[in-house]
Amino acid sequence: MATVKSGKGVIFGAGGPVGAVTTTALKDHYTLRCTDAMSIDRIVAEERRQSDTAPLPELLEAPHERAVVDVTDYQQVRDACEGMDAAINLTVLRSVLDKAFAVNTVGAYNVAKAAADAGLKRLIHTGPFHSRMSHPADYWQDHQIPDDVPLHPGDDLYALSKYLGGHITRIFAEERGLEV
């Protein structure tokens, strides 16, 4: 967390594989509040991996915390941001139409708004770079694509919902001074 050299951070989606790796990387440098839609204790106990080789999260002890947080519920997200210096949004849902939109887009809105409302210094929002999605609107056949190429999520729900979540986060950065 570049501008937050120490302090407290909340991780949304800490129960997934990226969350597991992120938690391990940050645990010695920050006090973490690790959250997921399902209890992290349950994820570990039931070995609920996203794939056969995906890592499971560590069950960090105090001063770290674990909490169940549904990112589609603004108040839960706001409560999780309380007392934090930074937030990391690693949440994602790909397969179920309405739930994917709720997590990837509404969840991104809730995390960005809660981070700004709580006065957090920094927000890290994750998502794919949608320039090569293998559909007619992308750059699949192009070579040497520059970093500033406009994103083209096409008509894929996951791509669209994460694309919108990224734009929402950018707007909060511009309008509310949140470093993203």
C-alpha positions in Angstrom: 0.0 0.0 0.0 2.3 2.6 -1.4 1.4 5.8 0.6 0.4 3.9 3.7 3.7 2.6 5.1 2.2 1.2 8.3 -1.1 1.1 10.1 -4.4 -0.7 9.5 -5.9 -2.1 6.4 -9.1 -3.9 5.6 -9.1 -6.6 2.9 -12.4 -7.4 1.2 -12.4 -10.8 -0.4 -9.6 -12.1 1.8 -10.9 -15.6 1.6 -10.1 -16.0 -2.1 -6.7 -17.0 -3.6 -5.6 -13.4 -4.2 -6.7 -12.5 -0.7 -4.7 -15.4 0.7 -1.5 -14.3 -1.0 -2.1 -10.6 -0.2 -2.8 -11.3 3.5 0.4 -13.3 3.7 2.4 -10.5 2.0 1.0 -7.7 4.3 0.6 -9.4 7.7 4.0 -8.4 9.0 3.7 -4.8 7.9 0.1 -3.9 8.7 -2.6 -4.7 11.1 -5.3 -6.4 8.9 -9.0 -6.8 9.1 -9.6 -9.7 6.7 -13.2 -10.0 5.4 -15.1 -12.2 3.1 -18.8 -13.0 2.4 -18.2 -16.3 4.1 -16.3 -16.8 7.4 -12.6 -17.2 6.7 -12.5 -19.8 9.5 -15.1 -21.8 7.5 -13.3 -21.4 4.2 -10.2 -22.8 5.8 -12.0 -25.6 7.8 -13.9 -26.8 4.7 -10.9 -26.2 2.4 -13.1 -24.1 0.1 -10.6 -23.4 -2.7 -11.5 -21.7 -6.0 -9.4 -24.4 -7.7 -7.4 -27.5 -6.8 -4.2 -25.5 -6.4 -5.5 -22.2 -5.1 -4.1 -21.2 -1.7 -6.2 -21.0 1.4 -6.0 -17.9 3.6 -4.1 -18.0 6.9 -6.1 -17.6 10.1 -4.2 -14.6 11.5 -4.2 -14.0 15.2 -4.6 -10.7 17.1 -3.9 -7.9 16.5 -5.3 -9.0 13.1 -9.1 -9.5 12.8 -11.5 -11.6 10.7 -15.0 -10.6 9.8 -17.9 -11.7 7.6 -18.8 -8.7 5.3 -21.1 -8.7 2.3 -19.8 -6.0 0.0 -23.4 -5.5 -1.4 -24.4 -4.1 2.0 -23.1 -0.6 2.4 -23.4 -0.5 6.2 -21.4 -3.7 6.6 -18.6 -2.3 4.4 -18.7 1.1 6.2 -18.4 -0.7 9.5 -15.4 -2.7 8.2 -13.7 0.5 7.1 -14.0 2.1 10.5 -10.6 2.8 12.1 -8.7 1.7 9.0 -6.0 3.6 7.0 -6.4 1.7 3.7 -8.7 -0.8 2.0 -8.1 -3.5 -0.6 -11.0 -4.7 -2.7 -10.3 -8.2 -4.0 -14.0 -9.3 -4.3 -15.2 -11.0 -7.4 -18.1 -13.1 -8.6 -18.2 -14.4 -12.2 -21.0 -16.9 -12.7 -24.4 -15.8 -11.4 -25.8 -12.9 -13.4 -27.5 -10.7 -10.7 -25.1 -11.6 -7.9 -22.0 -10.9 -10.1 -23.3 -7.4 -10.9 -24.1 -6.9 -7.2 -20.6 -7.9 -6.0 -18.5 -6.5 -8.9 -20.3 -3.2 -9.5 -22.4 -2.4 -6.4 -19.8 -3.8 -4.2 -17.1 -1.6 -5.8 -19.4 1.4 -5.2 -19.9 0.4 -1.6 -16.2 -0.1 -0.9 -15.2 3.2 -2.6 -17.9 5.2 -0.9 -17.3 3.6 2.5 -13.5 4.2 2.1 -14.1 7.9 1.3 -16.7 8.3 4.0 -14.4 6.8 6.6 -11.5 9.0 5.6 -9.2 6.2 4.4 -6.0 7.4 2.7 -5.8 4.7 0.0 -8.0 2.2 -1.8 -6.6 -0.6 -3.9 -9.3 -1.9 -6.3 -8.5 -5.0 -8.4 -9.8 -6.1 -11.7 -8.7 -7.4 -15.1 -7.4 -5.2 -18.0 -10.1 -5.7 -20.6 -8.4 -5.1 -23.8 -8.0 -8.7 -25.0 -11.2 -10.5 -24.2 -11.5 -12.5 -27.5 -14.7 -10.8 -28.8 -15.4 -8.4 -31.6 -14.9 -5.2 -29.5 -11.4 -6.0 -28.2 -7.9 -5.8 -29.5 -7.3 -9.6 -29.7 -5.7 -9.5 -33.1 -3.6 -6.4 -32.4 0.0 -6.4 -31.3 2.0 -4.0 -29.1 -1.1 -2.6 -27.4 -0.2 0.6 -25.4 -1.1 0.8 -21.7 -3.5 3.7 -22.3 -5.7 1.9 -24.8 -9.4 2.3 -24.0 -10.9 -0.7 -22.3 -13.4 -2.8 -24.2 -15.2 -5.2 -22.0 -17.6 -6.3 -24.7 -20.8 -8.1 -23.7 -19.4 -10.5 -21.1 -21.1 -9.9 -17.7 -18.0 -10.4 -15.7 -16.0 -8.0 -17.9 -18.7 -5.4 -17.9 -19.3 -5.5 -14.1 -15.6 -5.3 -13.3 -15.2 -2.5 -15.9 -18.0 -0.5 -14.3 -16.6 -1.2 -10.8 -13.2 0.3 -12.0 -14.9 3.4 -13.3 -16.9 3.9 -10.1 -13.6 3.6 -8.1 -11.9 6.2 -10.5 -14.8 8.6 -10.0 -14.5 8.4 -6.2 -10.7 9.1 -6.6 -11.4 12.2 -8.7 -14.4 13.5 -6.7 -13.5 12.6 -3.1 -9.7 12.7 -3.2 -9.3 9.0 -2.5 -5.9 7.7 -3.6 -6.7 4.7 -5.7 
